[in-house]
């Protein structure tokens, strides 16, 4: 059988996992997917993910791929994986793609959403999927700050240490926030790529502006500084979702 390149679109709840990337002694999304894929194709596989989500971060549309010489039908592979995977990981789509497709390096854009509940009362049933902030946030100020990060910038001030990306320049096509009638805020970010903890660091800093701790001029200065110590605290992981990857 000729070699095949299998593309998967995967959704998962990241609460119980130590992130996407395989790590010795830790349960990760990548490791679980590889274990079950190997049972189906009959040989070891290396699954490549489009984004390395952190512990506690979720995905609606993570994309990954792996090579195999198995002849198992593609829909049978998808159904087989879903039969074996735990109930907090689900393969939404599976397809054969050209051999040169690479889930990470072929990606054109990635879209993340971050969710906040901004009211006094918490939602105990949604606590794994949002950041609860009981103090009032100024959505207009936060929206103005997000407008500043749109475009092409050096995002060093929002990059956590330990990043493997040498080039801190990224282009943010969309950075916006909306609020619904239940006081749930949704931040949306679409870019050609993201640095380590970039979205969570932006959200944490923007929330500081929404709480009145920094003004818009200070936010502009932080962005220009390229200094992580100038920015705000990192937002917690549970509000973050990898929504979509485009190619």
Backbone as numpy.savetxt, mean C-alpha at the origin, in Angstrom:
# Nx Ny Nz CAx CAy CAz Cx Cy Cz
6.45 -28.85 -20.93 5.61 -27.65 -20.93 6.48 -26.41 -20.93
6.17 -25.44 -21.80 6.93 -24.20 -21.86 6.73 -23.39 -20.58
7.70 -22.57 -20.27 7.61 -21.75 -19.08 6.49 -20.72 -19.22
5.78 -20.49 -18.13 4.69 -19.52 -18.10 4.98 -18.47 -17.03
4.41 -17.30 -17.24 4.49 -16.22 -16.24 3.06 -15.95 -15.78
2.81 -16.19 -14.51 1.46 -16.07 -13.95 1.34 -14.76 -13.17
0.35 -13.98 -13.53 0.05 -12.73 -12.83 -1.17 -12.94 -11.93
-1.05 -12.52 -10.68 -2.15 -12.60 -9.73 -2.51 -11.20 -9.23
-3.79 -10.96 -9.06 -4.27 -9.78 -8.34 -4.84 -10.29 -7.03
-4.31 -9.79 -5.92 -4.60 -10.37 -4.61 -5.14 -9.31 -3.65
-6.16 -9.69 -2.89 -6.67 -8.86 -1.80 -6.33 -9.54 -0.49
-6.00 -8.74 0.52 -5.72 -9.33 1.83 -5.94 -8.33 2.95
-6.28 -8.89 4.11 -6.33 -8.12 5.35 -5.00 -8.35 6.05
-4.25 -7.28 6.23 -2.88 -7.43 6.71 -2.69 -7.50 8.21
-3.79 -7.52 8.96 -3.71 -7.42 10.42 -2.79 -8.46 11.05
-2.90 -9.71 10.63 -2.17 -10.80 11.28 -0.80 -11.06 10.67
-0.42 -10.27 9.67 0.80 -10.57 8.93 1.89 -9.54 9.17
3.13 -10.01 9.05 4.28 -9.14 9.26 4.68 -8.51 7.92
3.67 -7.97 7.24 3.91 -7.31 5.95 3.87 -8.27 4.78
4.21 -7.74 3.60 4.22 -8.54 2.38 5.46 -9.42 2.29
6.62 -8.84 2.49 7.88 -9.49 2.12 8.25 -10.65 3.03
8.71 -11.72 2.41 9.17 -12.91 3.11 10.24 -12.56 4.13
10.09 -13.04 5.38 11.06 -12.79 6.44 11.20 -14.05 7.29
12.43 -14.36 7.64 12.69 -15.56 8.42 11.97 -15.49 9.77
11.21 -16.53 10.06 10.54 -16.63 11.35 9.28 -15.81 11.47
8.83 -15.17 10.37 7.63 -14.34 10.41 6.61 -14.83 9.38
5.34 -14.65 9.69 4.28 -14.99 8.74 3.99 -13.77 7.87
4.22 -13.90 6.57 4.02 -12.79 5.65 3.11 -13.23 4.49
2.57 -12.25 3.80 1.68 -12.54 2.67 2.44 -13.29 1.58
3.62 -12.82 1.23 4.42 -13.46 0.18 4.71 -14.92 0.52
5.11 -15.18 1.76 5.45 -16.54 2.16 4.25 -17.48 2.08
3.08 -16.99 2.50 1.88 -17.83 2.46 1.47 -18.12 1.02
1.52 -17.10 0.16 1.19 -17.31 -1.25 2.15 -18.30 -1.91
3.43 -18.16 -1.63 4.42 -19.07 -2.22 4.19 -20.51 -1.75
3.91 -20.67 -0.48 3.69 -22.01 0.06 2.53 -22.71 -0.64
1.42 -22.00 -0.82 0.24 -22.63 -1.42 0.38 -22.78 -2.93
1.05 -21.82 -3.58 1.27 -21.94 -5.03 2.15 -23.15 -5.33
3.14 -23.40 -4.49 4.03 -24.54 -4.67 3.28 -25.86 -4.58
2.28 -25.91 -3.74 1.47 -27.14 -3.61 0.71 -27.42 -4.90
0.34 -26.38 -5.61 -0.46 -26.56 -6.83 0.42 -26.86 -8.04
1.53 -26.13 -8.20 2.35 -26.31 -9.41 3.40 -27.40 -9.25
3.67 -27.83 -8.02 4.57 -28.96 -7.80 6.04 -28.62 -7.77
6.38 -27.34 -7.63 7.79 -26.96 -7.51 7.87 -25.63 -6.76
9.05 -25.29 -6.30 9.23 -24.04 -5.57 9.03 -22.85 -6.51
8.42 -21.80 -5.99 8.21 -20.60 -6.78 8.68 -19.39 -5.98
9.04 -18.35 -6.72 9.38 -17.06 -6.11 8.38 -16.04 -6.61
7.54 -15.55 -5.72 6.50 -14.61 -6.10 7.00 -13.18 -5.91
6.84 -12.37 -6.95 7.29 -10.98 -6.94 6.07 -10.08 -6.77
6.12 -9.18 -5.80 5.00 -8.28 -5.55 5.25 -6.89 -6.08
4.16 -6.20 -6.44 4.29 -4.83 -6.94 4.66 -3.87 -5.83
4.17 -4.12 -4.62 4.44 -3.24 -3.50 4.70 -4.03 -2.24
5.65 -3.56 -1.43 6.00 -4.25 -0.19 5.23 -3.62 0.97
3.99 -4.00 1.13 3.18 -3.42 2.20 3.72 -3.85 3.56
3.55 -2.96 4.55 4.08 -3.20 5.89 3.11 -4.02 6.73
3.57 -4.41 7.90 2.73 -5.14 8.84 1.48 -4.33 9.15
0.32 -4.98 9.07 -0.94 -4.32 9.39 -1.58 -3.56 8.25
-0.87 -3.44 7.12 -1.41 -2.74 5.94 -2.19 -3.73 5.08
-3.25 -3.26 4.46 -4.15 -4.12 3.69 -3.99 -3.88 2.18
-4.62 -4.74 1.39 -4.60 -4.57 -0.07 -5.93 -5.01 -0.66
-6.39 -4.24 -1.62 -7.54 -4.63 -2.44 -7.09 -5.11 -3.81
-5.90 -4.64 -4.23 -5.44 -4.98 -5.57 -3.93 -5.09 -5.67
-3.31 -5.82 -4.74 -1.88 -6.11 -4.87 -1.67 -6.98 -6.11
-0.63 -6.70 -6.87 -0.32 -7.49 -8.06 1.00 -8.21 -7.84
1.06 -9.47 -8.24 2.29 -10.24 -8.11 2.39 -11.21 -9.28
3.57 -11.78 -9.47 3.75 -12.74 -10.56 4.79 -13.78 -10.17
4.72 -14.93 -10.84 5.72 -15.97 -10.65 5.83 -16.82 -11.91
6.97 -17.48 -12.07 7.23 -18.34 -13.22 6.97 -19.79 -12.87
6.43 -20.54 -13.84 6.18 -21.96 -13.64 6.18 -22.68 -14.98
6.45 -23.98 -14.95 6.30 -24.80 -16.15 5.11 -25.74 -16.00
4.27 -25.48 -14.99 3.08 -26.30 -14.77 2.04 -26.02 -15.85
1.27 -27.04 -16.20 0.22 -26.89 -17.21 -1.16 -26.70 -16.59
-1.23 -26.47 -15.29 -2.53 -26.31 -14.64 -3.28 -25.14 -15.28
-4.56 -25.31 -15.62 -5.33 -24.21 -16.23 -5.38 -23.00 -15.30
-5.40 -21.82 -15.89 -5.26 -20.61 -15.10 -6.41 -20.43 -14.10
-7.64 -20.74 -14.51 -8.75 -20.60 -13.57 -8.70 -21.68 -12.50
-8.19 -22.85 -12.86 -8.00 -23.89 -11.86 -6.96 -23.49 -10.83
-5.92 -22.79 -11.30 -4.90 -22.29 -10.39 -5.50 -21.29 -9.41
-6.30 -20.37 -9.92 -6.91 -19.36 -9.04 -7.83 -20.01 -8.01
-8.68 -20.92 -8.47 -9.60 -21.58 -7.55 -8.85 -22.46 -6.55
-7.79 -23.11 -7.02 -7.00 -23.95 -6.13 -6.32 -23.13 -5.04
-5.78 -21.99 -5.42 -5.15 -21.12 -4.43 -6.16 -20.65 -3.40
-7.33 -20.23 -3.85 -8.34 -19.74 -2.91 -8.85 -20.84 -1.99
-8.81 -22.08 -2.45 -9.22 -23.20 -1.59 -8.19 -23.46 -0.49
-6.92 -23.14 -0.77 -5.85 -23.42 0.17 -5.51 -22.23 1.07
-5.71 -21.02 0.58 -5.31 -19.83 1.31 -6.21 -19.59 2.52
-5.68 -18.94 3.56 -6.53 -18.56 4.70 -7.57 -17.54 4.26
-8.59 -17.36 5.09 -9.72 -16.53 4.67 -9.44 -15.04 4.67
-8.22 -14.62 5.03 -7.87 -13.20 4.95 -6.96 -12.89 3.76
-6.80 -13.86 2.85 -6.08 -13.65 1.59 -6.94 -14.24 0.47
-7.13 -13.48 -0.61 -7.99 -13.96 -1.70 -7.41 -13.54 -3.04
-7.32 -14.48 -3.97 -6.85 -14.19 -5.33 -8.05 -13.73 -6.16
-8.06 -12.46 -6.51 -9.18 -11.87 -7.25 -9.11 -12.25 -8.73
-7.91 -12.22 -9.30 -7.72 -12.54 -10.71 -6.43 -13.32 -10.89
-6.40 -14.14 -11.93 -5.17 -14.83 -12.34 -5.13 -14.85 -13.85
-3.95 -14.63 -14.42 -3.83 -14.61 -15.88 -2.42 -14.96 -16.30
-2.30 -15.51 -17.52 -1.00 -15.71 -18.14 -0.56 -14.41 -18.79
0.68 -14.01 -18.55 1.20 -12.76 -19.11 2.55 -13.05 -19.78
3.04 -12.13 -20.61 4.34 -12.33 -21.26 5.46 -12.56 -20.23
6.48 -13.28 -20.65 7.56 -13.64 -19.74 8.32 -12.43 -19.21
8.29 -11.32 -19.94 9.03 -10.14 -19.47 8.21 -9.27 -18.51
6.98 -9.69 -18.19 6.19 -8.92 -17.22 6.78 -9.09 -15.82
6.93 -7.97 -15.12 7.47 -7.96 -13.75 6.53 -7.10 -12.91
5.96 -7.69 -11.88 4.93 -7.00 -11.10 5.41 -5.66 -10.56
6.67 -5.59 -10.18 7.19 -4.35 -9.61 7.72 -3.41 -10.68
8.61 -3.89 -11.53 9.30 -3.00 -12.46 8.46 -2.62 -13.68
7.42 -3.40 -13.98 6.55 -3.05 -15.11 5.44 -2.08 -14.72
5.28 -1.83 -13.43 4.18 -0.99 -12.95 4.36 0.46 -13.40
3.26 1.08 -13.81 3.25 2.49 -14.21 2.81 3.39 -13.05
1.74 3.00 -12.37 1.26 3.77 -11.22 0.76 2.82 -10.14
0.76 3.33 -8.91 0.15 2.63 -7.78 -0.78 3.60 -7.07
-1.88 3.07 -6.57 -2.85 3.89 -5.86 -3.06 3.34 -4.46
-2.91 4.22 -3.48 -3.16 3.87 -2.08 -4.29 4.74 -1.54
-5.03 4.18 -0.60 -6.05 4.91 0.14 -5.73 4.80 1.62
-5.91 5.91 2.35 -5.75 5.89 3.80 -7.05 6.43 4.41
-7.56 5.72 5.44 -8.86 6.05 6.01 -8.72 6.47 7.48
-9.45 7.53 7.83 -9.47 8.06 9.19 -10.92 8.23 9.63
-11.21 7.88 10.88 -12.51 8.18 11.48 -12.31 9.38 12.39
-12.97 10.49 12.07 -12.76 11.74 12.81 -14.02 12.13 13.57
-14.21 11.47 14.70 -15.31 11.79 15.61 -14.93 11.29 17.00
-15.67 11.72 18.00 -15.34 11.33 19.37 -15.50 9.83 19.57
-16.61 9.27 19.09 -16.88 7.85 19.31 -16.10 6.98 18.34
-15.43 5.94 18.83 -14.74 5.03 17.92 -15.72 4.07 17.26
-15.28 3.41 16.22 -16.04 2.32 15.61 -15.25 1.04 15.92
-15.68 0.32 16.95 -14.88 -0.82 17.40 -14.84 -1.94 16.37
-15.81 -1.98 15.46 -15.84 -3.03 14.46 -14.96 -2.71 13.25
-14.54 -1.45 13.13 -13.70 -1.05 12.00 -12.30 -0.64 12.45
-11.94 -0.93 13.70 -10.68 -0.43 14.24 -9.46 -0.98 13.52
-9.60 -2.11 12.83 -8.47 -2.68 12.09 -8.29 -2.06 10.72
-9.21 -1.15 10.34 -9.21 -0.64 8.97 -9.18 0.88 8.89
-8.95 1.55 10.01 -8.88 3.01 9.98 -8.15 3.52 11.22
-7.77 4.78 11.16 -7.14 5.48 12.28 -8.20 6.36 12.93
-8.47 6.12 14.20 -9.48 6.92 14.91 -8.81 8.14 15.52
-9.28 9.33 15.13 -8.79 10.59 15.68 -10.00 11.34 16.25
-10.12 11.45 17.58 -11.31 12.07 18.17 -11.33 13.59 18.09
-10.17 14.23 17.95 -10.12 15.69 17.87 -10.50 16.15 16.46
-11.18 17.30 16.34 -11.62 17.75 15.01 -10.46 18.11 14.09
-10.58 17.71 12.84 -9.57 18.00 11.82 -10.11 19.03 10.83
-9.25 19.94 10.42 -9.62 20.95 9.42 -9.34 20.35 8.04
-10.39 19.87 7.39 -10.23 19.18 6.11 -9.74 20.14 5.03
-10.17 21.40 5.07 -9.74 22.37 4.06 -8.24 22.61 4.13
-7.70 22.73 5.33 -6.25 22.94 5.49 -5.50 21.71 5.00
-5.99 20.52 5.34 -5.33 19.30 4.90 -5.35 19.18 3.38
-6.46 19.57 2.78 -6.56 19.54 1.33 -5.55 20.48 0.68
-5.37 21.65 1.27 -4.39 22.61 0.75 -2.97 22.04 0.85
-2.67 21.36 1.94 -1.34 20.76 2.11 -1.12 19.65 1.08
-2.14 18.85 0.84 -2.01 17.78 -0.13 -1.78 18.32 -1.54
-2.36 19.47 -1.83 -2.13 20.09 -3.14 -0.65 20.41 -3.34
0.05 20.71 -2.25 1.47 21.05 -2.34 2.34 19.85 -2.72
1.91 18.63 -2.35 2.75 17.46 -2.64 2.46 16.87 -4.01
1.41 17.34 -4.67 1.16 16.86 -6.02 2.25 17.35 -6.97
2.55 16.52 -7.96 3.61 16.86 -8.90 4.88 16.09 -8.59
5.97 16.50 -9.20 7.26 15.82 -9.05 8.10 16.53 -8.00
8.50 15.78 -6.97 9.27 16.35 -5.87 10.30 15.35 -5.36
11.27 15.87 -4.64 12.15 15.05 -3.81 11.41 14.84 -2.49
11.00 13.59 -2.23 10.18 13.29 -1.05 11.01 12.75 0.11
12.26 13.17 0.21 13.13 12.68 1.29 12.54 12.94 2.67
11.81 14.05 2.83 11.26 14.37 4.15 10.16 13.40 4.57
9.63 12.65 3.61 8.58 11.67 3.92 9.06 10.24 3.71
10.36 10.04 3.66 10.92 8.70 3.48 11.52 8.22 4.80
11.08 7.05 5.26 11.64 6.49 6.49 13.01 5.90 6.23
13.80 5.78 7.28 15.12 5.18 7.16 14.99 3.72 6.78
16.01 3.19 6.15 15.99 1.79 5.72 15.42 1.59 4.34
15.11 2.68 3.64 14.55 2.57 2.29 15.61 2.06 1.32
15.19 1.17 0.42 16.11 0.63 -0.59 16.15 1.51 -1.84
15.31 2.53 -1.89 15.25 3.42 -3.06 16.30 4.51 -2.94
17.23 4.54 -3.88 18.27 5.56 -3.85 17.76 6.90 -4.34
16.82 6.87 -5.28 16.29 8.11 -5.85 15.02 8.51 -5.11
15.02 9.63 -4.39 13.84 10.03 -3.61 12.81 10.82 -4.41
13.04 11.01 -5.70 12.12 11.80 -6.52 10.98 10.91 -7.02
9.77 11.36 -6.79 8.58 10.66 -7.25 7.59 11.69 -7.80
6.66 11.21 -8.62 5.60 12.08 -9.14 4.27 11.63 -8.59
3.63 12.51 -7.83 2.30 12.24 -7.29 1.27 12.86 -8.23
0.50 12.01 -8.88 -0.52 12.48 -9.81 -1.78 12.94 -9.08
-2.07 12.27 -7.97 -3.25 12.64 -7.17 -2.88 12.55 -5.69
-3.31 13.55 -4.94 -3.17 13.55 -3.48 -4.33 14.39 -2.96
-5.34 13.72 -2.45 -6.56 14.43 -2.08 -7.24 13.76 -0.90
-8.14 14.50 -0.26 -8.88 13.98 0.88 -10.35 14.36 0.74
-11.22 13.44 1.13 -12.66 13.70 1.13 -13.24 13.22 2.45
-14.41 13.75 2.81 -15.07 13.38 4.06 -16.52 13.05 3.79
-17.02 11.97 4.41 -18.42 11.61 4.21 -19.26 12.04 5.41
-20.55 11.73 5.36 -21.48 12.18 6.39 -21.24 11.51 7.74
-20.50 10.40 7.75 -20.22 9.69 9.00 -18.86 10.07 9.58
-18.30 11.17 9.08 -17.01 11.70 9.56 -15.84 10.76 9.26
-15.96 10.01 8.18 -14.85 9.19 7.72 -14.11 9.93 6.62
-12.81 10.07 6.80 -11.97 10.76 5.83 -11.23 9.72 4.99
-11.19 9.96 3.69 -10.47 9.08 2.78 -9.41 9.88 2.05
-8.16 9.52 2.27 -7.03 10.11 1.55 -6.71 9.21 0.37
-6.52 9.80 -0.80 -6.19 9.03 -2.00 -4.88 9.53 -2.58
-3.97 8.59 -2.86 -2.66 8.92 -3.43 -2.40 8.03 -4.64
-2.10 8.65 -5.77 -1.70 7.91 -6.96 -0.37 8.48 -7.44
0.62 7.60 -7.64 1.96 8.05 -8.01 2.64 7.02 -8.89
3.77 7.44 -9.47 4.57 6.50 -10.26 5.39 5.57 -9.38
5.37 5.81 -8.09 6.06 4.96 -7.13 6.05 5.64 -5.77
6.33 4.87 -4.72 6.31 5.40 -3.37 7.57 4.96 -2.62
8.07 5.85 -1.78 9.20 5.53 -0.92 8.69 4.80 0.33
9.62 4.29 1.12 9.24 3.54 2.32 8.45 4.43 3.29
7.26 3.98 3.64 6.36 4.68 4.57 5.94 6.06 4.07
6.10 6.33 2.79 5.84 7.67 2.26 4.40 8.11 2.50
3.44 7.26 2.20 2.04 7.64 2.37 1.73 7.89 3.85
2.17 6.99 4.71 1.88 7.13 6.14 2.56 8.36 6.73
3.75 8.69 6.24 4.44 9.89 6.73 3.75 11.17 6.24
3.27 11.15 5.00 2.53 12.31 4.50 1.24 12.49 5.30
0.50 11.40 5.48 -0.77 11.49 6.22 -0.52 11.99 7.64
0.48 11.45 8.30 0.77 11.89 9.67 1.08 13.36 9.76
1.82 13.88 8.78 2.18 15.30 8.77 0.97 16.16 8.41
0.18 15.71 7.45 -1.03 16.46 7.06 -2.02 16.50 8.22
-2.13 15.42 8.97 -3.01 15.42 10.15 -2.53 16.46 11.16
-1.21 16.60 11.30 -0.69 17.66 12.18 -1.18 19.03 11.75
-1.23 19.26 10.44 -1.77 20.52 9.93 -3.26 20.62 10.22
-3.98 19.51 10.05 -5.41 19.50 10.31 -5.76 19.76 11.76
-4.83 19.41 12.66 -5.03 19.65 14.10 -4.54 21.03 14.53
-3.97 21.79 13.59 -3.49 23.12 13.90 -2.10 23.16 14.50
-1.38 22.04 14.46 -0.03 22.00 15.04 1.00 22.65 14.12
0.74 22.61 12.82 1.61 23.30 11.86 0.71 24.03 10.86
1.20 25.13 10.32 0.41 25.85 9.32 0.87 25.46 7.92
0.19 26.00 6.91 0.49 25.61 5.53 1.88 26.05 5.10
2.34 27.19 5.60 3.68 27.66 5.27 4.73 26.70 5.84
4.49 26.23 7.05 5.40 25.27 7.67 5.42 23.96 6.88
4.26 23.54 6.41 4.19 22.31 5.62 5.02 22.46 4.34
4.91 23.60 3.69 5.70 23.85 2.48 7.19 23.81 2.79
7.56 24.35 3.93 8.97 24.34 4.35 9.45 22.91 4.60
8.60 22.08 5.20 8.96 20.68 5.46 9.24 19.96 4.15
8.36 20.14 3.16 8.54 19.48 1.87 9.85 19.90 1.22
10.18 21.18 1.30 11.40 21.69 0.67 12.66 21.29 1.43
12.51 20.96 2.71 13.68 20.68 3.55 14.39 19.39 3.21
13.65 18.40 2.68 14.19 17.07 2.39 14.72 16.38 3.65
14.17 16.77 4.80 14.65 16.29 6.10 13.51 15.57 6.82
13.66 14.26 7.01 12.60 13.47 7.66 12.31 13.97 9.08
13.30 14.47 9.78 13.08 14.90 11.16 12.19 16.14 11.24
12.00 16.82 10.14 11.15 18.01 10.12 9.67 17.65 10.02
9.37 16.49 9.45 7.98 16.10 9.19 7.33 15.51 10.45
6.04 15.24 10.35 5.28 14.73 11.49 5.46 13.24 11.70
4.73 12.72 12.68 4.84 11.31 13.00 4.19 10.46 11.91
4.60 9.23 11.85 4.06 8.28 10.87 2.67 7.83 11.29
1.71 7.88 10.37 0.36 7.39 10.66 0.40 5.88 10.89
-0.47 5.35 11.74 -0.48 3.90 12.00 -0.86 3.11 10.75
-0.49 1.83 10.70 -0.63 1.06 9.46 -2.05 0.67 9.08
-2.94 0.51 10.05 -4.22 -0.15 9.76 -5.14 0.64 8.84
-4.90 1.94 8.67 -5.76 2.73 7.79 -5.36 2.68 6.33
-4.25 2.01 6.02 -3.68 2.06 4.67 -4.06 0.84 3.83
-4.45 1.11 2.58 -4.83 0.06 1.63 -4.12 0.30 0.30
-3.48 -0.73 -0.24 -3.01 -0.69 -1.62 -4.21 -1.06 -2.49
-4.69 -0.10 -3.27 -5.95 -0.27 -3.99 -5.75 -0.81 -5.40
-4.76 -0.27 -6.12 -4.65 -0.61 -7.54 -3.23 -0.39 -8.03
-2.81 -1.24 -8.97 -1.54 -1.07 -9.67 -1.86 -1.09 -11.16
-1.36 -0.11 -11.90 -1.62 -0.07 -13.34 -0.33 -0.35 -14.11
-0.51 -0.89 -15.33 0.62 -1.29 -16.17 0.45 -0.76 -17.59
